């Protein structure tokens, strides 16, 4: 068998029925079991969760049948469960890790296999490399042994579990939910047909605040959106509803609810970089916490300014939360995040949590008495205006090396008549300009897409930088 299984920045993803097949999922599950047995952690048990995509529960059951056949106690979620809930479940159960069947924000034709380590974080390269080695040994032998699910349950090897109660108990320790319920907010939630459906609504309803949920049912086609990613392109309905209803805020979670998107009270989308910086300000000023912040290279320079203002260090790493999480733990960071809309917090799990991030934003509004747009103005009063945008361009896989060579061999001395102060090639090609603007061109780690990012002091400058990025890459 050809190895179609590769782990990117957050697990393996593939097209359902083309390469994401039951046999390949079983092989991944066996690779996970081999890793756990080799590492000596198999006795701690394993959690398996899944999202609302087509047949996700069946793929999860197939994985559980394999891990059970390896004698590993497996806790199988009894319904579609958000990734951050599964991640916290790893800590709550003291499990060795978790398999999650999800393709996160990818289009509906995709599904995926994520692995979380014993910390509940995205598995680092050393773990996924071991899993890949095991997978490559298993593939030529064909599908691994398995125990039918009903039989595995009967033997006590598989236990169906609901992780929502322990997660909600944890969230109640971190944020004053009763106060938010009493606040009188008008909150519209877009669950994007994903695994987060019902969670925010359940935690927030029952008080003076009005809570409305849209796209709160399962639909693997994700109608009305390109993909379940909480960015402006996919949140047009939420934006119109917030503006039309005069709501206080719109909150959206992606397909597996580890990312959050925010619509302000005017119906405007708050970019992930703005959201990240606002959450940093909230943690440092409102919650009064002190400690490092961790960001990826695609994140805002606003964090550097906040670090200076509050006298805390800022660590920067390549794209992928699996690189953010170890630094968060090692440095006891107050927050870690990335441009994709995923943010993790101290005192919880060193992993992205779109649900908790949304609740923290509501708490920011409550404790400052400010609307979302006013919070952005407040941020800008401290760090100055920063504008950002990202565009994605699909490309034929055969052209990847040509694009890399073009970028590598033609470093610009200036972009849009501003001198390039530094070129960073740690993850793609990042051009830092003398006016503190920046442009980044890099390949997605999970799909055949070229991503072009830019941040500057005005939207007009951002658009020009993005066009320059496309020209540098040779894209139309």
For each residue, the residues with C-beta under 8 A, 3 or more apart:
1: 139 140 142
2:
3: 6 135 136 139
4: 14 19 24
5: 12 14 19 24 27 28 132 135
6: 3 12 132
7: 11 12 123 128 131 132
8: 11 12 13 444 445 446
9: 319 320 321 322 445 446
10: 104 114 122 320 321 322 445 446
11: 7 8 100 112 113 114 115 122 123 446
12: 5 6 7 8 28 112 113
13: 8 20 103 104 106 110 111 112 113 446 447
14: 4 5 18 19 20 24 110 111 112
15: 18 19 20 109 110
16: 20 53 54 55 109 110 111
17: 20 21
18: 14 15 21
19: 4 5 14 15 24
20: 13 14 15 16 17 24 25 59 110 111 112
21: 17 18 24 25
22: 25 26 58 59 62
23: 26 27 142 143
24: 4 5 14 19 20 21 27 28
25: 20 21 22 28 29 59 62 63 101 113
26: 22 23 29 30 62 63 65 66 143 144 146
27: 5 23 24 30 31 135 138 139 143 144
28: 5 12 24 25 31 32 63 99 113 131 135
29: 25 26 32 33 62 63 64 66 67 99 144
30: 26 27 33 34 66 70 134 135 138 144
31: 27 28 34 35 131 132 134 135 138
32: 28 29 35 36 46 63 67 97 99 115 131
33: 29 30 36 37 42 66 67 70 72
34: 30 31 37 38 131 134 137 138
35: 31 32 38 39 127 130 131 134
36: 32 33 39 41 42 46 72 96 97
37: 33 34 40 42 70 72
38: 34 35 130
39: 35 36 42 96 130
40: 37
41: 36 44 96 97 118
42: 33 36 37 39 46 70 71 72 96
43: 73
44: 41 94 95 96 118
45: 72 73 74 75 93 95 96
46: 32 36 42 67 72 73 74 75 95 96 97 98 99
47: 74 75 77 86 89 90 93 95 97 98 99 161 163
48: 60 63 64 67 74 75 76 77 98 99 100 101
49: 60 77 81 83 85 86 89 98 99 100 101 102 163
50: 53 56 57 59 60 77 80 81 100 101 102 195
51: 56 80 81 83 100 101 102 103 194 195 255 256
52: 56 80 193 194 195 197 218 219 220 255
53: 16 50 56 101 102 103 108 110 111 220 255
54: 16 108 111 220
55: 16 58 59 111
56: 50 51 52 53 59 60 80 101 102 111
57: 50 60 61 80
58: 22 55 61 62
59: 20 22 25 50 55 56 62 63 101 111
60: 48 49 50 56 57 63 64 76 77 99 101
61: 57 58 64 65 76 149
62: 22 25 26 29 58 59 65 66 146
63: 25 26 28 29 32 48 59 60 66 67 99 101 113
64: 29 48 60 61 67 68 74 76 149 152 158
65: 26 61 62 68 69 146 147 148 149 152 158
66: 26 29 30 33 62 63 69 70 144 145 146
67: 29 32 33 46 48 63 64 70 72 74 99
68: 64 65 71 72 74 146 147 152 155 157 158
69: 65 66 144 145 146 147 152
70: 30 33 37 42 66 67
71: 42 68 157
72: 33 36 37 42 45 46 67 68 157
73: 43 45 46 156 157 159
74: 45 46 47 48 64 67 68 152 157 158 159
75: 45 46 47 48 89 93 95 158 159 160 161
76: 48 60 61 64 158 159 160 161
77: 47 48 49 50 60 80 81 86 160 161 162 163
78: 160 161 162
79: 162
80: 50 51 52 56 57 77 195 197 218
81: 49 50 51 77 85 86 163 164 195
82: 85 86 194 195 196 199 253 256 257 258 354 355
83: 49 51 86 87 100 102 104 114 195 256 257 258 351 352
84: 87 88 167 257 258 349 351 352 353 354 355 356
85: 49 81 82 88 89 163 164 167 199 257 355
86: 47 49 77 81 82 83 89 90 98 100 116 120 163
87: 83 84 90 91 98 116 120 121 258 349 351 353
88: 84 85 91 92 120 163 166 167 170 348 349
89: 47 49 75 85 86 92 93 95 98 120 161 163 166 167
90: 47 86 87 93 95 97 98 116 117 118 119 120 349
91: 87 88 94 119 120 349
92: 88 89 163 166 167 170
93: 45 47 75 89 90
94: 44 91
95: 44 45 46 47 75 89 90 98 118
96: 36 39 41 42 44 45 46 118
97: 32 36 41 46 47 90 115 116 117 118 123
98: 46 47 48 49 86 87 89 90 95 115 116 120
99: 28 29 32 46 47 48 49 60 63 67 113 114 115
100: 11 48 49 50 51 83 86 113 114 115 116 256
101: 25 48 49 50 51 53 56 59 60 63 111 112 113 114
102: 49 50 51 53 56 83 111 112 114 195 255 256
103: 13 51 53 106 110 111 112 255
104: 10 13 83 112 114 254 255 256 258 259 446
105: 227 228 229 230 254 255 259 340
106: 13 103 110 112 227 255 446 447
107: 110 222 226 227
108: 53 54 220 221 222 227
109: 15 16
110: 13 14 15 16 20 53 103 106 107 447
111: 13 14 16 20 53 54 55 56 59 101 102 103
112: 11 12 13 14 20 101 102 103 104 106 446
113: 11 12 13 25 28 63 99 100 101
114: 10 11 83 99 100 101 102 104 122
115: 11 32 97 98 99 100 122 123 127 128 131
116: 86 87 90 97 98 100 119 120 121 122 123 351
117: 90 97 120 121 122 123 124 127
118: 41 44 90 95 96 97
119: 90 91 116 325 329 349 350 351
120: 86 87 88 89 90 91 98 116 117 349 350 351
121: 87 116 117 124 321 322 325 326 329 349 350 351
122: 10 11 114 115 116 117 320 321 322 325 351
123: 7 11 97 115 116 117 127 128 131 322
124: 117 121 127 128 322 323 325 326
125: 128 129 322
126: 129 130
127: 35 115 117 123 124 130 131
128: 7 115 123 124 125 131 132
129: 125 126 132 133
130: 35 38 39 126 127 133 134
131: 7 28 31 32 34 35 115 123 127 128 134 135
132: 5 6 7 31 128 129 135 136
133: 129 130 136 137
134: 30 31 34 35 130 131 137 138
135: 3 5 27 28 30 31 131 132 138 139
136: 3 132 133 139
137: 34 133 134 140 141
138: 27 30 31 34 134 135 141 144
139: 1 3 27 135 136
140: 1 137
141: 137 138 144
142: 1 23
143: 23 26 27 146
144: 26 27 29 30 66 69 138 141
145: 66 69
146: 26 62 65 66 68 69 143
147: 65 68 69 151 152 155 157
148: 65 151 152
149: 61 64 65 152 153 158
150: 153 154
151: 147 148 154 155
152: 64 65 68 69 74 147 148 149 155 157 158
153: 149 150 156 157 158 159 160
154: 150 151
155: 68 147 151 152
156: 73 153 159
157: 68 71 72 73 74 147 152 153
158: 64 65 68 74 75 76 149 152 153
159: 73 74 75 76 153 156
160: 75 76 77 78 153
161: 47 75 76 77 78 89
162: 77 78 79 165
163: 47 49 77 81 85 86 88 89 92 166 167
164: 81 85 167 168 199
165: 162 168 169
166: 88 89 92 163 169 170
167: 84 85 88 89 92 163 164 170 171
168: 164 165 171 172 202 203
169: 165 166 172 173
170: 88 92 166 167 173 174 348
171: 167 168 174 175 177 203 355 356 359
172: 168 169 175 177
173: 169 170
174: 170 171 345 347 348 356 359
175: 171 172 180 356 359 360 363
176: 179 180 363
177: 171 172 180 181 203 204 359
178: 181 182 207
179: 176 182 183 363 366
180: 175 176 177 183 185 204 207 209 359 362 363 366
181: 177 178 204 205 206 207 208 209
182: 178 179 207 208 209
183: 179 180 207 208 209 362 365 366
184: 208 209
185: 180 209 210 248 249 362 365 366
186: 209 210 212 245 246 247 248
187: 200 204 209 210 211 212 247 248 249 250 251 362
188: 212 213 214 238 241 242 245 247 249 250 251 263
189: 200 201 211 212 213 214 216 250 251 252 253
190: 213 214 215 230 235 237 238 250 251 252 253 261
191: 194 196 197 198 199 200 213 214 215 216 252 253 257
192: 196 215 222 225 228 230 234 252 253 254 255
193: 52 197 215 216 217 218 219 220 222 223 228 255
194: 51 52 82 191 197 228 253 254 255 256 257
195: 50 51 52 80 81 82 83 102 255 256 257
196: 82 191 192 199 200 253 254 256 257 354 355
197: 52 80 191 193 194 213 215 216 217 218
198: 191 201 202 213 216
199: 82 85 164 191 196 202 203 253 257 355
200: 187 189 191 196 203 204 211 213 251 253 355 358 359
201: 189 198 204 205 211 213 216
202: 168 198 199 205
203: 168 171 177 199 200 359
204: 177 180 181 187 200 201 207 209 211 362
205: 181 201 202 209 211
206: 181
207: 178 180 181 182 183 204
208: 181 182 183 184
209: 180 181 182 183 184 185 186 187 204 205
210: 185 186 187
211: 187 189 200 201 204 205
212: 186 187 188 189 241 245 247
213: 188 189 190 191 197 198 200 201 216
214: 188 189 190 191 237 238 241
215: 190 191 192 193 197 219 224 237
216: 189 191 193 197 198 201 213
217: 193 197
218: 52 80 193 197
219: 52 193 215 222 223
220: 52 53 54 108 193
221: 108
222: 107 108 192 193 219 225 227 228 255
223: 193 219
224: 215 237
225: 192 222 228 229 233 234 235
226: 107 229 233 234
227: 105 106 107 108 222 234 255
228: 105 192 193 194 222 225 234 254 255
229: 105 225 226 234 254 255 259 261 341
230: 105 190 192 234 235 252 253 254 259 260 261 341 354
231: 234 235 261 269 272 341
232: 235 236 239 269
233: 225 226 236
234: 192 225 226 227 228 229 230 231 252
235: 190 225 230 231 232 238 239 250 252 261 263 269
236: 232 233 239 240
237: 190 214 215 224 240 241
238: 188 190 214 235 241 242 250 252 263
239: 232 235 236 242 243 250 263 267 268 269
240: 236 237 243 244 267
241: 188 212 214 237 238 244 245 247 250
242: 188 238 239 245 247 249 250 263 264 265 267
243: 239 240 246 266 267
244: 240 241
245: 186 188 212 241 242
246: 186 243 265
247: 186 187 188 212 241 242 250 265
248: 185 186 187 265 365 371 372
249: 185 187 188 242 262 263 264 265 361 362 365 372
250: 187 188 189 190 235 238 239 241 242 247 262 263 267
251: 187 188 189 190 200 260 261 262 263 358 361 362
252: 189 190 191 192 230 234 235 238 260 261 262 263
253: 82 189 190 191 192 194 196 199 200 230 257 259 260 261 354 355 358
254: 104 105 192 194 196 228 229 230 257 258 259 260 261 341 354
255: 51 52 53 102 103 104 105 106 192 193 194 195 222 227 228 229
256: 51 82 83 100 102 104 194 195 196
257: 82 83 84 85 191 194 195 196 199 253 254 354 355
258: 82 83 84 87 104 254 342 351 352 353 354
259: 104 105 229 230 253 254 340 341 342 352 354
260: 230 251 252 253 254 275 341 343 354 355 357 358 361
261: 190 229 230 231 235 251 252 253 254 269 270 272 275 341
262: 249 250 251 252 269 270 275 358 361 372
263: 188 235 238 239 242 249 250 251 252 267 268 269 270 372
264: 242 249 267 268 269 270 371 372 373 376
265: 242 246 247 248 249 371 372 373
266: 243 373
267: 239 240 242 243 250 263 264
268: 239 263 264 373
269: 231 232 235 239 261 262 263 264
270: 261 262 263 264 274 275 278 372 376
271: 274 275 388 389
272: 231 261 275 276 338 339 340 341
273: 276 277 299 300 302 339 386 388 455
274: 270 271 277 278 300 302 376 379 386 388
275: 260 261 262 270 271 272 278 279 341 343 357 361
276: 272 273 279 280 295 299 300 303 337 338 339 343
277: 273 274 280 281 300 302 303 306 379 383 386
278: 270 274 275 281 282 361 364 375 376 379
279: 275 276 282 283 335 337 343 357 360 361 364
280: 276 277 283 284 293 302 303 306 334 335
281: 277 278 284 285 286 306 378 379 382
282: 278 279 285 286 287 360 361 363 364
283: 279 280 286 287 289 334 335 345 360
284: 280 281 287 288 289 290 306 310 312 334
285: 281 282 288 310
286: 281 282 283 363 364 367 368
287: 282 283 284
288: 284 285
289: 283 284 334 346
290: 284 310 312 334
291: 312 331 332 333 334 346
292: 312 313 314 315 327 331 332 333 334
293: 280 303 306 307 312 313 314 315 333 334 335 336
294: 314 315 316 317 324 327 328 331 333 335 336 337
295: 276 299 300 303 314 315 316 317 324 336 337 338
296: 299 316 317 318 319 320 323 324 337 338 339 427
297: 316 317 318 319 424 426 427 428 430 440
298: 319 338 339 390 440 442 453
299: 273 276 295 296 303 316 337 338 339
300: 273 274 276 277 295 303 386 388 455
301: 304 305 386 436 438 455
302: 273 274 277 280 305 306 379 383 386
303: 276 277 280 293 295 299 300 306 307 314
304: 301 307 308 314
305: 301 302 308 309 382 383 384
306: 277 280 281 284 293 302 303 309 310 312 314 382 383
307: 293 303 304 310 311 312 313 314
308: 304 305 311
309: 305 306 382 383
310: 284 285 290 306 307
311: 307 308
312: 284 290 291 292 293 306 307 334
313: 292 293 307 331
314: 292 293 294 295 303 304 306 307
315: 292 293 294 295 327 331 333
316: 294 295 296 297 299
317: 294 295 296 297 323 324 327
318: 296 297 323 426 427
319: 9 296 297 298 323 338 339 427 442 445
320: 9 10 122 296 323 324 338 445
321: 9 10 121 122 324 325 336 338 342 344 351 352
322: 9 10 121 122 123 124 125 325 326
323: 124 296 317 318 319 320 326 327
324: 294 295 296 317 320 321 327 328 336 337 338 344 350
325: 119 121 122 124 321 322 328 329 336 344 350 351
326: 121 124 322 323 329 330 350
327: 292 294 315 317 323 324 330 331 333 336
328: 294 324 325 331 332 333 336 344 346 350
329: 119 121 325 326 332 350
330: 326 327
331: 291 292 294 313 315 327 328
332: 291 292 328 329 346
333: 291 292 293 294 315 327 328 336 346
334: 280 283 284 289 290 291 292 293 312 345 346
335: 279 280 283 293 294 343 344 345 346
336: 293 294 295 321 324 325 327 328 333 343 344 350
337: 276 279 294 295 296 299 324 342 343 344 352
338: 272 276 295 296 298 299 319 320 321 324 341 342 343 352
339: 272 273 276 296 298 299 319 390 453
340: 105 259 272
341: 229 230 231 254 259 260 261 272 275 338 354
342: 258 259 321 337 338 352 354
343: 260 275 276 279 335 336 337 338 352 353 357
344: 321 324 325 328 335 336 337 348 349 350 351 352 353
345: 174 283 334 335 348 353 356 357 360
346: 289 291 328 332 333 334 335
347: 174
348: 88 170 174 344 345 353 356
349: 84 87 88 90 91 119 120 121 344 353
350: 119 120 121 324 325 326 328 329 336 344
351: 83 84 87 116 119 120 121 122 258 321 325 344
352: 83 84 258 259 321 337 338 342 343 344 357
353: 84 87 258 343 344 345 348 349 356 357
354: 82 84 196 230 253 254 257 258 259 260 341 342 357 358
355: 82 84 85 171 196 199 200 253 257 260 358 359
356: 84 171 174 175 345 348 353 359 360
357: 260 275 279 343 345 352 353 354 360 361
358: 200 251 253 260 262 354 355 361 362
359: 171 174 175 177 180 200 203 355 356 362 363
360: 175 279 282 283 345 356 357 363 364
361: 249 251 260 262 275 278 279 282 357 358 364 365 372
362: 180 183 185 187 204 249 251 358 359 365 366
363: 175 176 179 180 282 286 359 360 366 367
364: 278 279 282 286 360 361 367 368 370 375
365: 183 185 248 249 361 362 368 369 370 371 372 375
366: 179 180 183 185 362 363 369
367: 286 363 364
368: 286 364 365 375 378
369: 365 366
370: 364 365 374 375 378
371: 248 264 265 365 374 375
372: 248 249 262 263 264 265 270 361 365 375 376
373: 264 265 266 268 376 377
374: 370 371 377 378
375: 278 364 365 368 370 371 372 378 379
376: 264 270 274 278 372 373 379 380
377: 373 374 380 381
378: 281 368 370 374 375 381 382
379: 274 277 278 281 302 375 376 382 383
380: 376 377 383 384 385 386
381: 377 378
382: 281 305 306 309 378 379
383: 277 302 305 306 309 379 380 386
384: 305 380 457
385: 380 457 458
386: 273 274 277 300 301 302 380 383 455 456 457
387: 455 456 457 458 459 461 462
388: 271 273 274 300 453 454 455 462
389: 271 453 454 459 462 463 466
390: 298 339 451 452 453 454
391: 451 452 466 470
392: 444 449 450 451 452
393: 449 450 452 470 473 475
394: 448 449 450
395: 399 400 403 448 449 450 475
396: 399
397: 400 448
398:
399: 395 396 402 403
400: 395 397 403 404 443
401: 404 405
402: 399 405 406 474
403: 395 399 400 406 407 450 473 474
404: 400 401 407 408
405: 401 402 408 409
406: 402 403 409 410 472 473 474
407: 403 404 410 429 441 472 473
408: 404 405 411 425 429
409: 405 406
410: 406 407 472
411: 408 420 423
412: 415 420 431 472
413: 419 420
414: 417 418 419 420
415: 412 418 420 431 433 439 465 468
416: 461 464 465 468
417: 414
418: 414 415 433 434 435 437
419: 413 414 433 434
420: 411 412 413 414 415 423 431 432 433 434
421: 432 433 434
422: 431 432
423: 411 420 429 430 431 432
424: 297 429 430 432
425: 408 428 429 430
426: 297 318 430
427: 296 297 318 319 430 442
428: 297 425 440 441 442 443 451
429: 407 408 423 424 425 440 441 442 472
430: 297 423 424 425 426 427 438 439 440 441 442
431: 412 415 420 422 423 438 439 440
432: 420 421 422 423 424 436 438
433: 415 418 419 420 421 436 437 438 439
434: 418 419 420 421
435: 418 456 457
436: 301 432 433 457
437: 418 433 454 455 456 457 461 465
438: 301 430 431 432 433 453 454 455 456
439: 415 430 431 433 452 453 454 465 466 468 469
440: 297 298 428 429 430 431 451 452 453 454 469
441: 407 428 429 430 450 451 452 453 469 472 473
442: 298 319 427 428 429 430 450 451 453
443: 400 428 449 450 451
444: 8 392 447 448 449 450 451
445: 8 9 10 319 320
446: 8 9 10 11 13 104 106 112
447: 13 106 110 444
448: 394 395 397 444
449: 392 393 394 395 443 444
450: 392 393 394 395 403 441 442 443 444 473 475
451: 390 391 392 428 440 441 442 443 444
452: 390 391 392 393 439 440 441 466 469 470 473 475
453: 298 339 388 389 390 438 439 440 441 442 469
454: 388 389 390 437 438 439 440 462 465 466 469
455: 273 300 301 386 387 388 437 438 462
456: 386 387 435 437 438 461 462 465
457: 384 385 386 387 435 436 437 461
458: 385 387 461 462
459: 387 389 462 463
460: 463 464
461: 387 416 437 456 457 458 464 465
462: 387 388 389 454 455 456 458 459 465 466
463: 389 459 460 466 467
464: 416 460 461 467 468
465: 415 416 437 439 454 456 461 462 468 469
466: 389 391 439 452 454 462 463 469 470
467: 463 464 470 471
468: 415 416 439 464 465 471 472
469: 439 440 441 452 453 454 465 466 472 473
470: 391 393 452 466 467 473 475 476
471: 467 468 474 475
472: 406 407 410 412 429 441 468 469
473: 393 403 406 407 441 450 452 469 470
474: 402 403 406 471
475: 393 395 450 452 470 471
476: 470
